Amino acid sequence: MVWTLGVAALLVALPLTARDRLPKQVATHWSGSHPDDSMPLMTAALFPAGLWLLVAAGLAVALRFRPGSARGFAGPVLAATGVLLSGAQASIVRSNLDRARWQDAAPMGIEVVLIVLAAGLAGALAWLATRRAATAPARPGAPELELRAGERVVWFSQASNHWLQLLSAVLGLLSVPGFLLAASGLTESADWPSAVLFGLGSVAALLSSSVRVRVDDEGLHVGFGPFGRPARRLAPAELVSARAEQLTARQAGGWGYRLHRGGSIVFLRRGDCLVVRTRRGRDFAVSVDDAERGAALLNALIARTAGAATR
């Protein structure tokens, strides 16, 4: 919803912000490098926003009535279309800026290719960010697991914080106007730093908003953010023990990645946390579902590794 309404607002605001420097009729279509069609300024502002809202409404209907099939493509389509329309609107404003007639609009060139590539990249990143991670079915309790020699095991889990994801989206949207205004030629280069700072804040919030945790023969693997990168890996030989612990935000010291109790914690929501003690005497904890089962499996791997080392 934030992305949908934010992009719609930007599509309308960008040409209207520059209306004193644009002709009443603006070029909106080019044949080769020369403009061959135009729209009134208000229409040029409202038409792409209306098209965008129509796409978003269609995806909302698809998610409502066919959630299983629509979930895989809704995010990539929203990301790619939003970037494509925003980039096109910025290019249209830049080409018509300070022109007396729409026929005098600057030619379109390499920016068309860059916009298409950016839209494709946004769609690909959205697909990677929204694909569903494989998860093992949760089982009650944390049984003492005994692993047979040579037996290979794996456990998956994940957790996310929707408030941090919302903060990332808001900061990202706050950075977009600065980039678009600079790309359209409406502002000076001195306005780039604020957009970059908002963008970096958005990335930082996104990376600390979700985790994907895996326990297998290689130990503990914790991937940060929707792409699972960066990641932290701890081999069984580096660990002393693992346990599940119930923590609140006050006990953890806040949300996101925090220093905690002589170690560190990735705290996304109150409740189950998987906590490991390293051989350096420091704890590393992460909010995750079914933490007791993950701890039991990790303890079994630690014991098997220690047994193999003594033989």
C-alpha positions in Angstrom: 0.0 0.0 0.0 2.8 2.4 0.9 4.6 1.6 -2.4 1.4 1.9 -4.5 0.2 5.3 -3.0 3.8 6.7 -2.9 4.5 6.0 -6.6 1.1 7.4 -7.6 1.8 10.6 -5.7 5.2 10.9 -7.3 3.9 10.4 -10.8 1.4 13.3 -10.3 3.7 15.6 -8.3 6.7 15.4 -10.6 5.3 17.3 -13.6 3.1 19.6 -11.5 6.1 20.6 -9.5 7.8 21.8 -12.7 4.7 23.2 -14.4 6.1 26.8 -14.5 9.0 25.5 -16.6 7.0 23.2 -18.9 4.9 24.0 -21.9 1.1 23.7 -21.5 1.3 20.7 -24.0 4.2 18.3 -23.2 5.7 15.8 -25.5 4.9 12.2 -24.3 5.9 10.0 -27.3 9.0 9.9 -29.5 9.5 8.4 -32.9 13.1 7.6 -32.9 14.7 10.5 -31.2 12.0 13.1 -32.2 8.7 13.8 -30.4 5.6 13.0 -32.4 2.8 13.1 -29.8 1.8 15.2 -26.8 -0.7 15.6 -23.9 -1.9 18.5 -21.9 0.2 18.9 -18.8 -2.5 17.8 -16.3 -3.3 14.8 -18.5 0.4 13.9 -18.6 0.4 14.0 -14.8 -2.7 12.0 -14.2 -2.6 9.4 -17.0 0.4 7.4 -15.8 -0.9 7.6 -12.2 -4.2 6.2 -13.3 -2.5 3.4 -15.3 -0.4 2.6 -12.2 -3.4 2.4 -9.9 -5.2 0.2 -12.4 -2.2 -2.3 -12.4 -2.1 -2.2 -8.6 -5.9 -2.8 -8.4 -5.7 -5.7 -10.8 -2.9 -7.3 -8.7 -5.0 -6.8 -5.5 -7.9 -8.6 -7.1 -5.6 -11.4 -8.2 -4.2 -11.7 -4.7 -7.7 -11.7 -3.2 -9.1 -14.5 -5.4 -6.0 -16.4 -6.5 -3.5 -15.8 -3.7 -1.5 -19.0 -4.5 -0.7 -18.2 -8.1 -0.6 -14.4 -7.8 1.8 -14.2 -4.9 4.8 -15.2 -7.0 4.4 -12.4 -9.6 2.6 -9.5 -7.7 5.8 -8.2 -6.1 8.0 -8.2 -9.2 5.2 -6.6 -11.4 4.6 -3.8 -8.8 8.4 -3.2 -8.5 9.1 -3.2 -12.3 6.1 -1.2 -13.3 6.6 1.4 -10.6 10.2 1.9 -11.6 9.3 2.0 -15.3 6.6 4.6 -15.0 8.6 6.7 -12.5 11.6 6.7 -14.8 9.5 7.5 -17.8 7.8 10.4 -16.1 11.2 11.8 -15.0 12.5 11.5 -18.5 9.4 13.2 -20.0 9.8 16.2 -17.5 13.5 16.5 -18.3 13.0 16.4 -22.1 10.3 19.1 -21.9 11.9 21.3 -19.3 12.3 25.0 -20.3 10.9 24.3 -23.8 8.5 26.7 -25.4 6.7 24.0 -27.4 6.4 20.3 -27.1 7.8 19.9 -30.6 11.1 21.3 -29.2 11.4 18.6 -26.6 14.9 17.1 -26.2 15.4 13.7 -28.0 15.2 10.5 -26.0 18.3 8.3 -26.1 20.3 6.1 -23.7 17.9 7.0 -20.9 15.2 4.7 -22.4 17.6 1.8 -22.2 18.6 2.6 -18.6 15.0 2.9 -17.5 14.1 -0.5 -19.0 17.2 -2.1 -17.4 16.4 -0.5 -14.0 12.8 -1.8 -14.2 14.0 -5.3 -15.1 16.5 -5.2 -12.2 13.8 -4.0 -9.8 11.5 -6.8 -10.8 14.3 -9.4 -10.4 15.2 -8.1 -6.9 11.5 -8.1 -5.9 11.2 -11.7 -7.0 14.3 -12.7 -5.0 12.9 -10.7 -2.0 9.4 -12.2 -2.0 10.0 -15.8 -3.0 8.9 -18.1 -0.2 11.7 -19.8 1.7 11.5 -23.5 2.3 10.6 -24.3 5.8 10.4 -27.5 7.8 7.1 -28.2 9.6 7.3 -27.1 13.2 6.9 -29.8 15.9 6.0 -29.2 19.5 8.8 -29.3 22.1 12.5 -29.9 21.5 13.2 -33.6 21.6 16.7 -34.8 22.3 17.9 -35.7 18.9 20.2 -38.6 18.3 22.0 -38.6 15.0 23.2 -41.8 13.5 26.7 -41.9 11.9 26.6 -40.4 8.5 23.0 -39.2 8.8 22.4 -35.8 7.1 19.9 -33.4 8.6 18.6 -29.9 8.0 16.3 -27.5 9.7 14.9 -24.2 8.3 13.1 -21.3 9.9 12.6 -17.6 9.5 11.1 -14.5 11.1 10.4 -11.0 10.1 9.3 -7.6 11.6 6.6 -5.8 9.5 7.3 -2.5 11.3 10.9 -2.5 10.2 9.8 -3.5 6.7 7.4 -0.5 6.7 10.2 1.8 7.9 12.4 0.6 5.1 9.6 1.3 2.6 9.0 4.8 4.0 12.7 5.7 3.9 13.0 4.3 0.4 10.0 6.4 -0.8 11.5 9.5 0.8 14.7 8.9 -1.2 12.9 8.5 -4.5 11.7 12.1 -4.9 15.3 13.4 -4.5 16.6 10.9 -7.2 13.7 11.7 -9.6 14.0 15.5 -9.2 17.7 15.3 -9.8 17.2 13.0 -12.8 14.5 15.3 -14.3 16.8 18.3 -14.0 14.6 20.2 -11.5 17.2 20.3 -8.7 20.9 20.8 -8.3 23.4 18.1 -7.5 23.6 19.4 -4.0 20.2 17.7 -3.3 21.6 14.2 -3.9 23.1 13.7 -0.4 19.7 13.7 1.4 18.3 11.2 -1.1 21.4 9.0 -0.6 21.0 9.1 3.2 17.4 8.1 3.0 18.3 5.3 0.6 21.0 4.0 2.9 18.6 4.1 5.9 16.1 2.1 3.8 18.6 -0.6 3.0 19.8 -0.8 6.6 16.2 -1.2 7.9 15.5 -3.8 5.2 18.5 -5.9 6.0 17.6 -6.0 9.7 13.9 -6.6 9.1 14.0 -10.4 8.5 16.2 -13.5 8.9 16.4 -16.9 7.3 18.0 -19.5 9.6 19.3 -22.9 8.6 20.9 -25.6 10.7 22.6 -28.4 8.9 25.8 -30.5 9.0 27.8 -27.3 8.4 26.3 -25.6 11.5 24.3 -22.5 11.9 23.6 -20.2 8.9 21.8 -16.9 9.4 20.9 -14.9 6.3 19.8 -11.2 6.8 17.2 -9.4 4.9 14.9 -10.6 2.0 17.9 -11.9 0.0 19.6 -13.8 2.8 22.7 -11.6 2.4 24.8 -10.8 4.2 25.0 -13.9 6.3 26.7 -15.2 9.4 27.9 -18.8 9.6 29.0 -20.7 12.7 30.4 -24.2 12.3 29.6 -26.8 15.0 33.2 -26.8 16.1 32.9 -23.1 16.9 30.0 -23.6 19.3 29.7 -24.9 22.8 25.9 -25.2 23.1 22.5 -24.0 21.8 19.3 -23.2 23.6 15.9 -21.6 23.1 15.1 -18.5 25.2 12.0 -16.3 25.5 13.0 -12.6 25.2 11.2 -9.3 25.1 12.3 -6.1 23.4 13.3 -4.6 26.8 15.5 -7.6 27.6 17.1 -7.6 24.1 17.7 -3.8 24.2 15.6 -2.9 21.3 14.7 -4.0 17.8 16.9 -5.1 14.9 20.6 -6.0 15.3 21.7 -5.3 18.9 24.6 -5.8 21.2 23.3 -8.1 24.0 24.6 -9.7 27.1 28.2 -9.8 26.0 27.2 -10.9 22.5 24.8 -9.9 19.8 21.2 -10.5 18.9 19.0 -10.1 15.9 15.7 -9.3 17.6 12.6 -9.1 15.3 9.7 -10.0 17.6 9.2 -11.1 21.2 9.1 -14.8 22.0 11.3 -17.6 20.8 15.0 -16.9 20.2 17.7 -19.4 19.2 20.7 -18.7 21.3 24.2 -20.2 20.7 27.3 -19.9 22.9 30.5 -19.7 21.0 33.9 -21.0 22.2 34.9 -17.4 22.6 32.4 -17.2 25.4 30.0 -14.9 23.6 26.3 -15.5 22.8 24.6 -14.9 19.5 20.8 -14.9 19.5 18.2 -14.6 16.7 14.4 -14.4 16.8 13.1 -17.4 14.9 10.1 -19.7 14.9 10.5 -23.3 16.4 13.7 -22.3 18.1 13.7 -25.2 20.5 13.8 -27.8 17.7 16.6 -25.9 16.0 18.6 -25.8 19.3 18.1 -29.5 19.8 19.4 -30.3 16.3 22.3 -27.9 16.7 23.3 -29.5 20.0 23.2 -32.9 18.4 25.5 -31.7 15.7 27.9 -30.1 18.3 28.0 -33.4 20.2 28.6 -35.4 17.0 31.5 -33.0 16.0 33.0 -33.2 19.5 32.8 -37.0 19.4 34.4 -37.3 16.0 37.3 -35.0 17.3 38.0 -37.3 20.2 38.3 -40.5 18.2 
